[in-house]
Amino acid sequence: MNEMQILDTVIVGGGAAGLTAAQVLGRARRAVTVVDTGAPRNAPAEHMHGYLGHDGLNPAELLALGRREAQAYGVRVLAGAATAVRRDGDLVEVTVGGEVLRARTLLVATGLTDVLPDVPGVAERFGRDAIHCPFCHGYEVRDRPLAVLGGDNPAMSVHQALMIPQWSRDLIFFTNGLEIDGADRARIEARGTRIVDGAVAGLVVDGDALRAVRLADGTEIEREAVFVGPRLVPQDELLLQLGAVRGENGFVPVDPMGGVLPGVWAAGNVVNPMAQVIVAAGAGSTAAAAISAHLLERDIAADLDAAALAR
Ligand SMILES: Cc1cc2nc3c(=O)[nH]c(=O)nc-3n(C[C@H](O)[C@H](O)[C@H](O)COP(=O)(O)OP(=O)(O)OC[C@H]3O[C@@H](n4cnc5c(N)ncnc54)[C@H](O)[C@@H]3O)c2cc1C
């Protein structure tokens, strides 16, 4: 790319949200660069579920397909981290290593970080048999001896303790220091879930599989998979640099088209912790439509100015 080229759109983040937007805008013949560090949230999982037509696909394969599809429409995919963004008049300037990308619009699709409970074994097993999302992995562990492990996200842990019996009746909720009030305790126990209070010392792994949960007193209770409730932290530094402010839920609010600030959109987990892959892709598509409409209005205004000058 010519260093001075003004792009139509810079997309930061090449996950489902960013690449879907890239494909839509590339097909709309816009000049688009996707900047990506290549660390999507679901990278630890071998299979992706809940995506129509791609159930069970490896998540990396979906993104490889998405990159190839976008590139076929002229989208540039640049490996690297966007570390800074600033406005320059109507344009945005995004710094990636030694390169500064200048663009008329910006889409931030940088995802979120799962901050896992600080229990030995959880990080190593995350996405395999330490899991957080029953819609993603619940079916695969149906009817097996399961656990819910309390962590920094009490609401999620309680929700899991209530919900996981849908997949397996053999469930133990290790509160791991979480205070569970009487009403929640009654609801959880009514679902047939056993509650074990006290600290958890770690997960016990045999070969390449979870075998048990170890309590602080050394007791090991056999389990084949454990649900954890990560704290969800948006990777929204670029939005904050531009002046966006997080809302009460800890995420920057967006309008229904993903708009954050004039000329700036966001899509996927960076602004919506609930977005599954298909929802993130949908949000990317929606934002792309809004970006396209914005660029069109600017193009029409420029054409009108040029026509007036020519008269
Ligand atoms: C273990 C696990 C399993 C999951 N399984 C499923 C499943 O089966 N089905 C399902 O629907 N959902 C699943 N999910 C949820 C899924 O990961 C998200 O829905 C999806 O990743 C959201 O897409 P996204 O494009 O918003 O973000 P991401 O996929 O996280 O993509 C964000 C991209 O932005 C890049 N990035 C971040 N910051 C920068 C920067 N500053 N500069 C450049 N690039 C940057 C990252 O490297 C990444 O490539 C799972 C999640 C986890 C944790």
The ligand as an SDF file (V2000), in Angstrom:
LIG
                    3D

 53 58  0  0  0  0  0  0  0  0999 V2000
  -12.7390  -21.4180   24.9280 C   0  0  0  0  0  0  0  0  0  0  0  0
  -13.8340  -20.7310   24.1660 C   0  0  0  0  0  0  0  0  0  0  0  0
  -14.6380  -21.4610   23.3220 C   0  0  0  0  0  0  0  0  0  0  0  0
  -15.6580  -20.8480   22.6050 C   0  0  0  0  0  0  0  0  0  0  0  0
  -16.4570  -21.6130   21.8200 N   0  0  0  0  0  0  0  0  0  0  0  0
  -17.4320  -21.0260   21.1050 C   0  0  0  0  0  0  0  0  0  0  0  0
  -18.2870  -21.8200   20.2730 C   0  0  0  0  0  0  0  0  0  0  0  0
  -18.1670  -23.0350   20.2050 O   0  0  0  0  0  0  0  0  0  0  0  0
  -19.2590  -21.1710   19.5910 N   0  0  0  0  0  0  0  0  0  0  0  0
  -19.4340  -19.8170   19.6590 C   0  0  0  0  0  0  0  0  0  0  0  0
  -20.3180  -19.2970   18.9730 O   0  0  0  0  0  0  0  0  0  0  0  0
  -18.6470  -19.0530   20.4500 N   0  0  0  0  0  0  0  0  0  0  0  0
  -17.6540  -19.6260   21.1540 C   0  0  0  0  0  0  0  0  0  0  0  0
  -16.8490  -18.8530   21.9540 N   0  0  0  0  0  0  0  0  0  0  0  0
  -17.0180  -17.3840   21.9360 C   0  0  0  0  0  0  0  0  0  0  0  0
  -16.1930  -16.8060   20.7550 C   0  0  0  0  0  0  0  0  0  0  0  0
  -14.8350  -16.9210   21.0580 O   0  0  0  0  0  0  0  0  0  0  0  0
  -16.5860  -15.3480   20.5020 C   0  0  0  0  0  0  0  0  0  0  0  0
  -17.9660  -15.2810   20.2340 O   0  0  0  0  0  0  0  0  0  0  0  0
  -15.8490  -14.7680   19.2890 C   0  0  0  0  0  0  0  0  0  0  0  0
  -14.4680  -15.0120   19.3750 O   0  0  0  0  0  0  0  0  0  0  0  0
  -16.1200  -13.2670   19.1740 C   0  0  0  0  0  0  0  0  0  0  0  0
  -15.5650  -12.7980   17.9750 O   0  0  0  0  0  0  0  0  0  0  0  0
  -14.8700  -11.3640   17.8820 P   0  0  0  0  0  0  0  0  0  0  0  0
  -14.5510  -11.1800   16.4370 O   0  0  0  0  0  0  0  0  0  0  0  0
  -15.6820  -10.3650   18.5740 O   0  0  0  0  0  0  0  0  0  0  0  0
  -13.5110  -11.4860   18.7380 O   0  0  0  0  0  0  0  0  0  0  0  0
  -12.2630  -12.4500   18.5760 P   0  0  0  0  0  0  0  0  0  0  0  0
  -12.6370  -13.7030   17.8930 O   0  0  0  0  0  0  0  0  0  0  0  0
  -11.6560  -12.5730   19.9250 O   0  0  0  0  0  0  0  0  0  0  0  0
  -11.3010  -11.6670   17.5990 O   0  0  0  0  0  0  0  0  0  0  0  0
  -10.6470  -10.4970   18.0000 C   0  0  0  0  0  0  0  0  0  0  0  0
   -9.3760  -10.3770   17.1660 C   0  0  0  0  0  0  0  0  0  0  0  0
   -8.7890   -9.1100   17.4010 O   0  0  0  0  0  0  0  0  0  0  0  0
   -7.3920   -9.2590   17.5280 C   0  0  0  0  0  0  0  0  0  0  0  0
   -6.9030   -8.0930   18.2810 N   0  0  0  0  0  0  0  0  0  0  0  0
   -7.1840   -7.7150   19.5520 C   0  0  0  0  0  0  0  0  0  0  0  0
   -6.5860   -6.5460   19.8600 N   0  0  0  0  0  0  0  0  0  0  0  0
   -5.9040   -6.1770   18.7430 C   0  0  0  0  0  0  0  0  0  0  0  0
   -5.0930   -5.0460   18.4200 C   0  0  0  0  0  0  0  0  0  0  0  0
   -4.8800   -4.0570   19.2960 N   0  0  0  0  0  0  0  0  0  0  0  0
   -4.5440   -4.9760   17.1940 N   0  0  0  0  0  0  0  0  0  0  0  0
   -4.7700   -5.9520   16.2760 C   0  0  0  0  0  0  0  0  0  0  0  0
   -5.5400   -7.0470   16.5280 N   0  0  0  0  0  0  0  0  0  0  0  0
   -6.0950   -7.1480   17.7410 C   0  0  0  0  0  0  0  0  0  0  0  0
   -7.2180  -10.5980   18.2400 C   0  0  0  0  0  0  0  0  0  0  0  0
   -5.9570  -11.1350   18.0370 O   0  0  0  0  0  0  0  0  0  0  0  0
   -8.3140  -11.4210   17.5350 C   0  0  0  0  0  0  0  0  0  0  0  0
   -7.8370  -12.0440   16.3780 O   0  0  0  0  0  0  0  0  0  0  0  0
  -15.8550  -19.4530   22.7240 C   0  0  0  0  0  0  0  0  0  0  0  0
  -15.0500  -18.7040   23.5910 C   0  0  0  0  0  0  0  0  0  0  0  0
  -14.0550  -19.3390   24.3120 C   0  0  0  0  0  0  0  0  0  0  0  0
  -13.2100  -18.5440   25.2540 C   0  0  0  0  0  0  0  0  0  0  0  0
  1  2  1  0
  2  3  1  0
  2 52  2  0
  3  4  2  0
  4  5  1  0
  4 50  1  0
  5  6  2  0
  6  7  1  0
  6 13  1  0
  7  8  2  0
  7  9  1  0
  9 10  1  0
 10 11  2  0
 10 12  1  0
 12 13  2  0
 13 14  1  0
 14 15  1  0
 14 50  1  0
 15 16  1  0
 16 17  1  0
 16 18  1  0
 18 19  1  0
 18 20  1  0
 20 21  1  0
 20 22  1  0
 22 23  1  0
 23 24  1  0
 24 25  2  0
 24 26  1  0
 24 27  1  0
 27 28  1  0
 28 29  2  0
 28 30  1  0
 28 31  1  0
 31 32  1  0
 32 33  1  0
 33 34  1  0
 33 48  1  0
 34 35  1  0
 35 36  1  0
 35 46  1  0
 36 37  1  0
 36 45  1  0
 37 38  2  0
 38 39  1  0
 39 40  1  0
 39 45  2  0
 40 41  1  0
 40 42  2  0
 42 43  1  0
 43 44  2  0
 44 45  1  0
 46 47  1  0
 46 48  1  0
 48 49  1  0
 50 51  2  0
 51 52  1  0
 52 53  1  0
M  END
$$$$
